[in-house]
């Protein structure tokens, strides 16, 4: 369920960003596996040209693998992802250039995890307002 929530959020934001749609199209067929260490969660992100597909568990055949704690992985979408990688908080194996392009795509998509969570469980302020 959480994988579907993330996929829907990313694709909703993709529709609103011409630059993200262009980058997504350029990444068509490229798959990156993401491993959230310490929680045992792994997922593959793949561009199918006009949208992103998330697959769990991550299948073999990804061009790059990105590993880190959930907080450090989320920091890759922040303003200084290079610092996260430089200090070794996130490790990238395989095609680092493709992984970097996906990181750039994530920044363009600007996911709002709090907003997405409120969509999933409801906005408490609206219910009690």
DRENMAR-715279 format. One line per 10 residues: their letters; for each residue x, y, z of N, C-alpha, C. Coordinates in pm, 1 decimal, always signed. Layout:
N
a = X Y Z X Y Z X Y Z  ...
***
This chain:
129
xxxxxxxxxx = +82.1 -119.9 +0.0 +0.0 +0.0 +0.0 +86.1 +125.9 +0.0  +192.0 +128.5 +83.8 +277.1 +247.3 +91.1 +347.6 +270.6 -43.0  +382.0 +162.9 -112.4 +446.6 +175.3 -242.8 +351.9 +242.6 -342.0  +224.9 +203.9 -340.4 +125.8 +265.9 -429.2 +106.4 +412.9 -395.8  +107.7 +446.0 -267.7 +92.3 +585.1 -225.1 +206.4 +669.7 -280.8  +330.1 +620.1 -266.6 +445.7 +694.1 -318.6 +440.2 +704.9 -470.7  +404.4 +596.6 -536.5 +396.7 +599.6 -682.5 +293.5 +701.9 -729.6  +176.6 +701.7 -668.2 +72.6 +798.5 -704.1 +117.7 +941.4 -680.0  +183.4 +965.8 -566.4 +230.8 +1099.5 -533.3 +332.4 +1146.9 -637.0  +429.3 +1062.2 -669.6 +532.4 +1101.2 -765.0 +471.9 +1128.7 -902.6
xxxxxxxxxx = +380.4 +1044.2 -945.9 +320.8 +1063.4 -1078.5 +227.0 +1183.1 -1083.7  +160.1 +1213.6 -973.9 +76.7 +1334.6 -967.7 +165.4 +1458.8 -983.2  +278.6 +1459.2 -913.0 +369.9 +1572.7 -921.8 +438.1 +1578.0 -1058.2  +461.2 +1463.5 -1118.3 +522.1 +1457.1 -1250.4 +434.2 +1528.9 -1353.2  +305.7 +1509.9 -1343.3 +212.9 +1573.5 -1437.0 +219.4 +1725.2 -1429.7  +260.9 +1778.9 -1315.4 +262.6 +1924.1 -1295.6 +396.9 +1989.4 -1330.0  +496.6 +1910.7 -1373.0 +629.8 +1966.2 -1397.5 +681.9 +1927.5 -1536.1  +687.0 +2023.5 -1629.2 +740.9 +1993.9 -1762.3 +886.0 +1943.8 -1757.7  +968.9 +2003.3 -1672.8 +1109.2 +1961.3 -1662.4 +1119.0 +1817.9 -1610.5  +1035.1 +1783.3 -1514.6 +1035.5 +1647.1 -1460.5 +986.7 +1548.0 -1566.4
xxxxxxxxxx = +885.9 +1585.2 -1644.2 +836.0 +1495.9 -1749.9 +944.5 +1470.7 -1854.8  +1019.9 +1574.6 -1887.7 +1128.3 +1560.5 -1985.4 +1236.3 +1466.5 -1932.9  +1273.9 +1482.6 -1807.3 +1376.2 +1396.7 -1747.7 +1324.8 +1253.8 -1734.8  +1200.8 +1237.5 -1697.7 +1140.4 +1104.6 -1686.9 +1144.7 +1034.0 -1822.6  +1114.0 +1105.3 -1929.0 +1118.0 +1046.9 -2062.9 +1260.0 +1004.6 -2099.4  +1359.1 +1085.2 -2062.4 +1498.7 +1053.0 -2091.6 +1546.1 +929.8 -2014.4  +1484.4 +902.3 -1900.2 +1522.8 +788.0 -1817.2 +1444.7 +660.4 -1851.7  +1363.8 +665.2 -1952.9 +1278.2 +550.6 -1990.3 +1358.8 +420.3 -1991.9  +1306.8 +319.9 -1922.4 +1369.6 +188.0 -1919.5 +1481.0 +172.4 -1816.8  +1518.5 +279.2 -1750.9 +1623.9 +272.7 -1649.6 +1561.0 +247.1 -1512.4
xxxxxxxxxx = +1616.3 +152.4 -1438.9 +1561.8 +116.7 -1307.2 +1670.3 +131.6 -1201.5  +1631.5 +194.7 -1090.4 +1720.9 +211.5 -975.1 +1655.1 +145.1 -855.0  +1733.3 +64.6 -783.9 +1684.3 +0.0 -662.0 +1723.1 +84.9 -541.8  +1630.1 +102.0 -450.7 +1653.5 +180.4 -329.6 +1633.5 +89.1 -209.9  +1734.8 +85.1 -124.9 +1731.9 -0.2 -5.7 +1735.1 +87.5 +119.0  +1625.8 +86.0 +193.8 +1618.8 +159.4 +321.1 +1671.1 +66.0 +429.6  +1795.4 +89.1 +467.9 +1858.8 +3.9 +566.9 +1795.1 +24.9 +703.5  +1807.1 -72.6 +785.7 +1756.9 -73.2 +924.2 +1606.2 -96.7 +931.8  +1534.0 -82.0 +821.1 +1390.7 -111.7 +822.8 +1355.3 -223.6 +725.6  +1453.6 -266.9 +645.3 +1431.4 -376.9 +554.0 +1333.4 -347.7 +442.3
xxxxxxxxxx = +1328.7 -224.2 +395.9 +1237.2 -186.3 +287.6 +1319.3 -162.2 +161.9  +1282.7 -227.5 +52.8 +1349.3 -201.8 -73.5 +1244.5 -184.3 -182.3  +1276.9 -98.7 -276.9 +1184.0 -69.4 -385.7 +1266.3 -30.5 -508.4  +1214.9 -62.9 -624.9 +1277.9 -20.0 -748.9 +1193.7 +90.9 -808.9  +1260.9 +191.1 -862.5 +1194.8 +300.6 -932.7 +1236.6 +290.7 -1078.5  +1137.4 +288.0 -1166.6 +1166.8 +276.8 -1308.7 +1080.8 +374.5 -1386.7  +1144.1 +443.3 -1480.4 +1069.2 +529.4 -1570.6 +1011.6 +443.9 -1682.7  +882.5 +461.6 -1706.8 +820.1 +395.8 -1821.7 +791.2 +499.8 -1930.4  +863.6 +610.3 -1922.8 +854.4 +715.8 -2023.3 +771.7 +833.1 -1978.2  +642.5 +810.2 -1955.4 +555.1 +920.2 -1915.8 +511.9 +911.3 -1770.2
xxxxxxxxxx = +563.0 +811.5 -1698.9 +532.7 +797.0 -1556.6 +639.8 +711.5 -1490.8  +630.6 +704.0 -1359.5 +723.1 +622.2 -1281.7 +649.8 +500.7 -1227.5  +719.3 +389.5 -1224.8 +663.6 +266.1 -1171.2 +750.2 +223.0 -1053.5  +688.0 +196.6 -939.7 +758.4 +146.1 -822.6 +724.4 -1.3 -805.8  +826.1 -82.0 -780.7 +809.0 -225.7 -765.1 +874.1 -269.2 -634.7  +797.9 -344.7 -556.2 +849.4 -394.6 -429.8 +819.1 -541.5 -420.4  +916.8 -623.3 -381.8 +1056.2 -587.8 -355.0 +1129.7 -555.6 -485.2  +1243.2 -490.4 -470.8 +1320.4 -449.6 -587.5 +1370.6 -573.2 -662.2  +1333.9 -587.1 -789.9 +1380.9 -702.0 -867.7 +1526.8 -682.9 -909.6  +1588.0 -791.2 -953.9 +1723.2 -781.9 -1008.0 +1719.7 -701.5 -1137.4
xxxxxxxxxx = +1835.5 -654.9 -1179.8 +1844.4 -586.9 -1307.6 +1843.0 -435.9 -1301.0  +1857.1 -378.8 -1181.8 +1863.5 -233.6 -1169.3 +2001.9 -184.8 -1210.8  +2006.6 -69.1 -1277.5 +2135.5 -15.4 -1322.7 +2213.7 +47.0 -1209.0  +2144.3 +80.3 -1099.1 +2210.3 +138.1 -982.6 +2135.4 +96.2 -857.2  +2209.1 +93.1 -746.4 +2150.9 +61.2 -617.3 +2189.3 +172.7 -521.0  +2090.0 +223.3 -449.3 +2111.2 +332.2 -353.9 +2073.1 +277.8 -217.2  +2165.9 +291.1 -120.0 +2143.2 +236.2 +13.1 +2166.7 +342.9 +119.1  +2078.6 +345.5 +218.6 +2095.1 +436.8 +331.0 +1977.8 +422.0 +426.0  +1984.0 +492.4 +537.7 +1871.7 +492.0 +630.4 +1757.5 +571.7 +567.2  +1634.7 +549.6 +611.3 +1523.3 +625.2 +552.3 +1544.3 +777.3 +556.5
xxxxxxxxxx = +1591.8 +830.2 +667.4 +1611.5 +975.9 +676.1 +1718.3 +1024.6 +579.4  +1826.1 +949.2 +566.0 +1931.0 +990.4 +472.8 +1884.7 +978.6 +328.4  +1804.2 +877.7 +297.5 +1749.1 +866.5 +162.4 +1656.4 +984.2 +132.0  +1574.1 +1022.2 +229.1 +1486.2 +1138.3 +209.4 +1566.3 +1267.1 +192.2  +1681.8 +1274.7 +256.5 +1766.2 +1393.9 +245.3 +1817.3 +1413.6 +102.4  +1815.5 +1308.0 +21.8 +1856.4 +1322.2 -117.8 +1763.2 +1413.9 -195.5  +1640.5 +1431.0 -148.8 +1545.6 +1521.3 -214.3 +1559.4 +1663.4 -161.9  +1646.4 +1683.6 -64.9 +1665.3 +1815.2 -3.6 +1756.1 +1905.0 -85.1  +1791.4 +2019.3 -26.6 +1868.4 +2119.8 -99.8 +2015.4 +2084.8 -122.1  +2073.0 +1992.6 -43.3 +2215.1 +1961.9 -56.5 +2239.9 +1811.0 -56.2
xxxxxxxxxx = +2190.5 +1741.0 -157.4 +2207.1 +1595.6 -160.5 +2353.4 +1552.2 -170.9  +2437.3 +1636.2 -229.7 +2579.4 +1602.0 -243.9 +2643.7 +1579.5 -108.0  +2602.4 +1658.7 -8.0 +2659.6 +1643.9 +125.5 +2624.6 +1509.8 +187.6  +2504.7 +1461.5 +161.7 +2461.4 +1331.8 +214.6 +2549.3 +1221.5 +157.0  +2575.7 +1229.7 +27.4 +2658.2 +1129.3 -39.3 +2803.8 +1144.1 +2.2  +2853.7 +1266.7 +6.5 +2993.7 +1292.5 +40.3 +3030.1 +1239.2 +178.2  +2940.2 +1253.9 +273.8 +2972.8 +1207.3 +409.3 +2948.1 +1056.9 +427.0  +2904.1 +990.2 +320.6 +2887.7 +845.7 +324.1 +2758.5 +798.7 +387.7  +2662.2 +888.0 +405.7 +2534.7 +851.1 +467.4 +2447.5 +771.8 +371.4  +2474.4 +785.9 +241.9 +2405.5 +710.2 +138.1 +2513.0 +654.2 +46.1
xxxxxxxxxx = +2498.5 +527.7 +8.8 +2595.1 +462.7 -79.5 +2527.5 +431.5 -213.3  +2598.8 +458.3 -320.7 +2548.4 +431.4 -455.2 +2641.5 +331.4 -522.4  +2584.7 +221.2 -570.3 +2659.1 +120.8 -646.1 +2600.1 +114.9 -786.2  +2682.5 +80.9 -883.8 +2633.9 +72.6 -1021.3 +2650.6 +205.4 -1092.4  +2556.1 +238.4 -1177.0 +2562.6 +358.0 -1261.1 +2524.7 +482.7 -1180.6  +2627.2 +549.7 -1129.2 +2604.4 +666.7 -1044.1 +2538.8 +781.1 -1121.2  +2564.7 +790.2 -1250.7 +2504.7 +898.2 -1331.1 +2352.9 +882.2 -1339.1  +2306.1 +758.6 -1360.7 +2161.1 +733.8 -1365.1 +2100.7 +760.6 -1227.1  +2168.5 +716.1 -1121.8 +2119.6 +742.9 -985.6 +2109.3 +892.6 -962.0  +2206.9 +969.5 -1010.8 +2204.7 +1114.8 -995.2 +2089.0 +1176.7 -1073.6
xxxxxxxxxx = +2058.5 +1123.3 -1190.2 +1946.1 +1174.8 -1268.8 +1812.7 +1149.0 -1196.4  +1801.0 +1031.5 -1133.0 +1680.3 +1004.2 -1053.9 +1672.8 +1096.3 -932.6  +1786.6 +1125.5 -873.0 +1789.0 +1218.2 -759.2 +1743.0 +1356.3 -804.8  +1788.2 +1398.9 -922.5 +1744.9 +1527.3 -978.2 +1594.7 +1525.7 -1005.7  +1544.9 +1413.8 -1057.9 +1401.7 +1399.8 -1082.9 +1322.7 +1411.3 -953.3  +1371.3 +1348.7 -848.6 +1305.4 +1356.9 -718.4 +1299.7 +1501.5 -669.0  +1408.6 +1575.4 -688.5 +1407.5 +1717.1 -648.8 +1305.5 +1796.1 -729.4  +1294.2 +1768.4 -858.0 +1195.9 +1837.3 -941.3 +1053.2 +1805.3 -898.5  +1032.3 +1682.9 -853.5 +897.6 +1641.0 -814.1 +855.7 +1698.2 -679.5  +950.8 +1734.7 -596.5 +924.6 +1795.2 -465.2 +812.2 +1725.0 -389.6
xxxxxxxxxx = +833.4 +1598.1 -357.7 +726.9 +1526.2 -286.2 +701.7 +1586.0 -147.8  +575.4 +1598.5 -113.7 +535.0 +1647.9 +18.0 +476.5 +1528.7 +93.6  +562.3 +1463.3 +172.3 +522.4 +1341.1 +240.0 +413.4 +1366.4 +343.9  +414.6 +1482.9 +406.9 +311.0 +1516.2 +505.7 +176.1 +1531.0 +436.7  +174.3 +1600.3 +323.2 +50.7 +1617.1 +246.0 -1.4 +1481.3 +200.3  +89.2 +1396.5 +153.8 +47.6 +1265.0 +106.0 -8.2 +1180.7 +219.8  +50.7 +1190.8 +336.2 +0.6 +1117.9 +452.3 -138.4 +1167.6 +489.9  -161.0 +1298.4 +481.0 -294.2 +1350.9 +513.4 -398.5 +1304.1 +411.5  -358.7 +1285.2 +286.5 -450.6 +1230.1 +185.8 -489.4 +1086.7 +222.8  -390.1 +1014.4 +275.9 -410.5 +873.6 +307.6 -497.7 +853.7 +431.1
xxxxxxxxx = -470.0 +931.3 +536.7 -542.2 +910.3 +662.1 -644.4 +1017.7 +691.8  -648.2 +1120.9 +610.1 -744.3 +1229.1 +631.9 -680.0 +1345.1 +704.9  -731.2 +1462.2 +680.6 -680.5 +1584.5 +742.5 -753.3 +1606.2 +874.2  -682.9 +1587.4 +984.8 -743.9 +1598.2 +1117.1 -798.7 +1739.2 +1143.1  -728.7 +1843.1 +1093.8 -776.5 +1979.5 +1114.5 -912.2 +2000.7 +1047.5  -927.7 +1944.4 +926.9 -1056.2 +1960.1 +854.7 -1168.0 +1885.1 +926.5  -1134.6 +1772.3 +988.2 -1236.6 +1694.2 +1056.5 -1280.8 +1759.1 +1187.3  -1190.4 +1833.4 +1250.5 -1219.8 +1891.5 +1380.7 -1235.0 +2042.7 +1375.7  -1241.0 +2099.6 +1255.2 -1244.5 +2244.3 +1239.5 -1377.4 +2294.6 +1240.7
***
